[in-house]
């Protein structure tokens, strides 16, 4: 199929769903999906955006502005990822743990927005994962993964499948580059927007995730953006102890709220912007250290998706 045929196929898929709730992050993929869904289904396409410490505030502002501009019914929901059992410990299946909770909340919110909530013995109590999985709805929740994502290590896709969340962009066979091209045709503000992954992906598996670390990463990456860097990641690692080994989970839990916990910032940039880094190196190091990083360095391998997954032996990792 050519590009226009793929877009038409996407519209056919969306029409077959009847009503859709798009899990909307304001990223390239979900913005395109939401735009096409709303153009195709009108008010039968709604947007649900999750607010959490894992997503920069600027992304939420962009989601709000886009939906207002397009006159799309939009709902924010709050998600406290730190309250999810097992999340902060940061195991390799962290994304599955988080997405199962997030999409369960998205489904419940969609039921309320479409007036599809069902009564239960517990009244307004939140439904269990099993109840959500088994309940039949007159709408479909959709998320924005694309064809390129099929070969990646994405444990979160297991939760999506378990909850019957659909991925129409993948089903239509659309790649990231094709989505960008179609986004330009639709004059979407995200056509050239850099790829983004949740802030938890900056912390190595096995090292405790804390709000302090997430805040440091968000602030540091915003600083790099303001300097003119296009694609970047600030990987936040625990420094080795004096004995040469990383902190144990017990030590991390004890120190997780301490502002004196030693952290290093490993900066990944596009190789073509290494000169911009060298020009501003002193300022970058000084600024990031003032934020709370003990050490700051440039990763000479450059920006690459999912570099922290390299420790798992995965050759083609996630963002």
C-alpha positions, -999 to +999 in steps of 0.1 A: +000+000+000+011+036-007+010+062+020-025+075+013-038+039+011-024+033+046-041+064+059-074+053+044-068+019+059-063+035+093-096+054+089-113+021+080-099+005+112-111+035+133-146+034+117-148-003+126-143+006+163-172+031+163-161+050+194-125+055+204-106+069+234-071+078+224-044+076+251-029+109+242+006+120+252+011+150+228+038+130+210+042+125+173+023+092+170-006+099+194-012+134+180-015+121+145-037+092+156-060+116+176-062+140+147-072+113+122-096+097+147-114+130+154-115+138+117-130+104+110-153+099+139-160+134+152-173+135+188-170+097+190-132+102+193-120+115+227-086+120+243-074+110+277-040+122+290-022+109+320-005+134+343+024+120+363+060+127+373+071+107+343+061+133+318+074+169+317+048+196+324+054+211+289+041+179+273+009+183+292+005+219+282+009+209+245-017+182+249-042+207+264-035+233+237-039+208+208-072+195+220-086+230+226-075+240+191-091+210+175-122+211+197-116+176+209-132+163+242-102+158+265-097+146+300-066+146+322-062+119+348-037+119+377-014+089+381+009+084+411+034+059+397+053+057+430+022+041+446+023+012+421+038-018+438+071-028+422+075+003+401+100+023+421+123-008+424+127-004+386+128-041+373+133-048+336+095-052+333+088-018+349+070-006+318+045-035+321+039-028+358+032+009+350+012+005+318-011-020+334-021+005+360-022+035+336-044+018+309-067+004+336-072+040+347-077+052+310-103+025+304-123+035+336-121+072+326-133+063+290-163+045+305-173+076+324-168+099+295-188+076+272-214+069+299-205+032+298-198+026+335-215-004+350-227-008+386-210-032+409-214-046+444-187-021+455-205+009+441-179+034+429-149+014+439-123+009+412-126-023+392-099-050+395-076-058+366-096-090+360-129-071+359-115-045+335-102-073+313-135-092+312-160-063+309-174-056+274-176-020+262-191-001+233-159+018+227-122+009+221-092+024+238-063+031+214-026+039+219+000+052+195+027+026+189+037+022+152+051-004+129+087+004+139+079-006+175+073-043+167+109-053+169+117-034+201+118-046+237+085-032+250+072-051+280+044-025+283+028-041+252+019-071+272-003-050+294-018-034+264-027-068+249-041-081+282-065-051+284-075-053+247-061-019+240-057-014+202-028-001+182-043+011+150-011+027+136+006-006+138-024-024+124-024+000+094+014-007+089+024+030+094+061+037+103+074+067+123+087+084+091+054+078+074+035+093+103+058+123+103+051+128+065+013+125+070+016+149+100+032+175+077+004+171+052-021+178+081+000+207+093+004+191+127+028+209+151+044+175+160+055+166+125+092+173+133+089+170+171+118+149+186+110+114+199+103+113+237+102+085+262+090+086+298+115+100+323+118+066+341+137+053+310+166+075+321+173+055+352+191+021+349+171-010+357+176-021+393+184+015+406+155+029+426+133+055+409+126+086+430+108+119+424+141+137+430+158+118+401+129+124+378+128+161+386+166+164+380+163+147+346+133+169+335+151+201+345+184+191+329+168+181+297+148+213+295+181+232+300+196+213+270+165+220+249+168+257+257+204+256+245+193+244+211+198+206+213+173+187+192+174+152+204+189+144+239+187+121+269+202+127+304+207+093+318+208+094+356+229+068+374+239+061+410+277+067+414+297+037+425+304+035+463+339+037+477+343+000+474+337+003+437+302-013+436+269+003+429+245+008+459+224-021+469+186-018+467+185-015+505+211+014+504+192+031+476+159+029+495+175+045+525+190+073+505+163+078+479+150+110+494+184+124+503+196+154+482+232+142+489+228+109+470+256+109+445+243+109+409+260+111+376+245+126+344+254+109+312+243+131+283+234+116+250+233+139+220+232+136+182+268+134+170+262+164+147+256+185+179+287+175+197+304+208+187+275+227+203+281+207+235+318+215+234+311+252+229+288+252+260+306+224+279+316+245+310+281+260+313+264+226+309+286+209+335+283+239+359+245+240+355+238+203+359+261+202+390+242+231+405+210+211+400+224+182+421+245+159+398+279+150+413+294+142+379+285+152+343+298+138+311+290+134+274+284+099+261+307+096+231+285+070+215+258+097+210+221+096+213+205+062+207+172+048+217+172+027+249+209+027+257+201+015+292+186-017+277+221-025+265+228-040+300+200-065+292+218-076+260+191-062+238+204-050+204+174-030+193+160-014+224+133+011+232+136+049+237 
